[in-house]
């Protein structure tokens, strides 16, 4: 098995396949990170809208303002953690 992999790595025809496979894996990882990040923003916005529905003093005019409000709160949270010196792994 290892001999076959070494032949594939050192062969000229195989190097094109390895480059294509590496590009495909990189694209899939990037796609996964982006979709999970967008999903996180939507969930954060939904929680922001839920909090607005439960509180009297907070009003949200729609889905996009809720997502943007959740994003602002997330960025504020990161800023507070950096200023306090908290690590992200402490959660």
Residue pairs with C-beta under 8 A, 6 or more apart in sequence:
7 14
8 14
8 17
8 18
9 15
9 18
41 67
41 70
41 71
42 67
44 67
44 70
44 71
44 73
44 74
45 63
45 66
45 67
45 68
45 69
45 70
45 71
46 66
46 70
47 70
48 60
48 66
48 67
48 69
48 70
48 73
49 60
49 63
49 66
51 58
52 58
52 59
52 60
52 66
60 66
60 69
81 88
